[in-house]
């Protein structure tokens, strides 16, 4: 599949079409999909209860992660929301709890005020679109890619979205970082060198625990 001559324009067009598609989906359908993705997160990623989870406040009919975040926080997890502190720079993650004060940030999304800055062990990333290789199309600012590029070891990268956001490819470039998992209403996809593989929640739990043992736990020691 040849790369479009003007990849920036191609991605801009795809982004507009995918956002329209998602926002036009019936609310009842999106709520069902949201419930399913939340359940898959709970069943397939029990390791999250031991982690600092970075998540995004829902925007433009995205998957709403707040139900999953409440579930994992009740079990001991900490949660953090991103803040844009400088243009063309990595994101900063600030601890979120239901009672914290919030201030409007980019896109008027709420950002915690005066809370601890955390390094996320796992990120729940909402894609505008995703490709068959676990590649992700975002909103165009490049903030998540810049953030992932500096986090070492890499956090557990979980894209959370809906099947209507799937496209054959986003034409990932060298700076584009692939996900570890992609979750939609049809199931959990493990991202391998050969592309995305649909797996059950037990295998997802095993794989994510192994990744945490290799990446996250050594950092804490």
N, C-alpha and C positions, 0 to 999 in steps of 0.2 A: 504494500500500500504506500504510494508515493506521498511525501509530505507536501501540503499545499504551498504554493509559491509565496503566499502571504499568510504565514501561520498565525500572526497576531490578529489579523482580520478574521480568519477562519474561526479562531477561538472566540472572538467577540460575537460573531454571528451564532455560533453554537450556544454560547452562554445565554444569549437573549432567547433563543428558541427553547432551551431546556428550562429556563426560569418560567417562561410562559406556560410550558407544558405542566410544570409542577403546580403553579398557582391556579391553573384551570382545573386541576383534578378535584373531584367532589370532596367536600370536607369529610363526609362520613367514610369515604374510602381512605383518605389520608389518616384518619383516626384509627382505622383498623390496621393499616400498615404500621402506624406508630406503635400500637399495642404489641404487634408481632415482633418488631425489631427490639422493643424494650424487653420482651420475654426472652428473645434469643441472647441478648446481652447478659441477662441475669443467669440463664442456664449455661451459656458457653464460656463465660468469663468470670467465674467466682474469684479469680485472683485479683480482680479490681477492688475487692473490699479491703485489700491490704495496701492500696496504692494511693498516690496523689493523682487524681483524674482531672485532666484539662478538658473542658467542654465549651461549647458555644451556645449562647442564648439563641433560641430559634428565630429565624429570619426568613421572610419570603417563603412561607410554607415548607420550611425544612423539617426534618425529623426533630421532634422535641425531646431532648435528652433529660429533661428535668425529672421525669418519673424514675428513670434508671439511676440518676444521681442521688435522688432521695433514698432509693433502695440500698445503694452501696454505702452512702453516708451512714445510714442506720446500722450498718454492719462494721463500721470503723474507717471507711475511706475518708480522705479529704478531697475537696473539690476546688477547682480554680478556673477563673474566667480570664480570657486574654484581654490585654490592653495594648493599643498602639501608642507607643511612647515617642516614636520618631519615625518619620517617613523613610521607607526603604531600609528599615531595620527589623531585627527579630522582634517577636511579640514578647511581652512581659506577662506572666501569669500571676494573678492575685487571688488569694484564698477567698472563696465564696461560702457563706453560710446564709440561711434564710433571713437572719436578722441584721445583716450588715447593711450599711448605707451604700447606695449606688449613685453613680453619676453618669450622664449620657456620654458615650464615646463615639467612635466611628459608626456611621449609619444609625446613630442615636441608640445603639445597643448599650445596655447597662454594664458599667464597670465598677467593681468594688472599690470603695474609698478606704484608704488607711488600713489595709489588711496586709498580712505577710505575703511577701513575694516567694513563690514556690517553683520548684523545678518539677514538671509533671513526669510521672512514671508511665502514664498512658494518656493518649489523646483520642477523644471522640471527635472525628473530623467530618463535618457535613459537606459532601461534594455537590457542586452544581451539576457535574457530570462525572462519570467514571468509565474507564475503558476496560477491555478484557484482560489487560496485563496488571490490573490493580493500580493503574494510573488515574490521576484525579485532575479534574478541571475545577478551579476555584473561581473566585470573583475577580481575579485579575491583578490583585495587589502583590502577590508573591510572598505574603507574610508568613504563611505556614511553611513554605519551602525554605525561606531564610531561617526560620526558627529551627526546623528539623536539621538543617545543615550544621548548626552549632551545638546541638545536643549530643553529647557523647558520654555514655552509650545512648543509642537511640531509644526513645520511649516506645512502648507498644502503640502501634499506629492502626487505629480502627476507623475505617470510613463507615458512616452510618447514614443510610439514605434509602431511596425507593427505586424500584426497577425502572420506572419511567425515566430515570436519569442515566441509564446505561446506554453507551454508544460503543461502536467497535474499538475506537482508540481516541485518545486526546493528543496523539503524536507527542509523547513525552520526550523532553530534551534532557541533556546530561544533568541539568540542575533540578529537574523534577524528581521528587522522591516518591517511590511506590509505597503503597500501604502494605501492612502485614495481613490485614483482614478487611473484607468488605461485607457489611451486613445489610441485607434488604429484606423485604417481606417474604421472599422465597427461601431465605436461609443464610447461613454463614459461609462465606467464601474465603478460603485460605489462598493467599497470594504466593505462588511458587515461581520458579524460573520459567516454567512452561505456561504460566497464566493463572487464572483463578480456578480453584477447585472447590466444588460444593462439598462441605463436610458436615457431620453431625455435631451436636453440642458437646458430646463427651470428648470427641477428638479435639474440638476447639479448646476445651478446658485444659486438656493435656498439653497441647501446643503452646498456648499462652502461658501456662505455668512454666514450661521449659524455657520460653523466651525470657520470662521474668527472672528465672534463676541465672540465666547467662548474662543478662544485661543489667537488670535493676538491682538485684540483691548484692552483687559485688560492690556497687557504688555506695551502698549504705554501710559497708563494713569498714 
